[in-house]
Amino acid sequence: MQERKQFIVTCKDCRRDVPSGAWEFPFHSIEVTCPLCGEKHRYLPSEVILGRPNELVAKKQRLKT
């Protein structure tokens, strides 16, 4: 089954696309913790894009739920 696109950011450490957790486009900076490397970073609205998370990130999230 194909997953829907969502708001994602690129992790500043491991460079993988991770979900931002935002349901709507953020108009202020947001803080996101990468599920793979565990690092927490702040992202500007210009760094948030619409797309799909990296396969490893999606797989790890599916295993958690």
Secondary structure, 3 states (H helix, E strand, C coil): CCCCCEEEEECCCCCCEEECCCCCCCCCCEEEECCCCCCEEEECHHHCEEECCCHHHHHHHHHHC
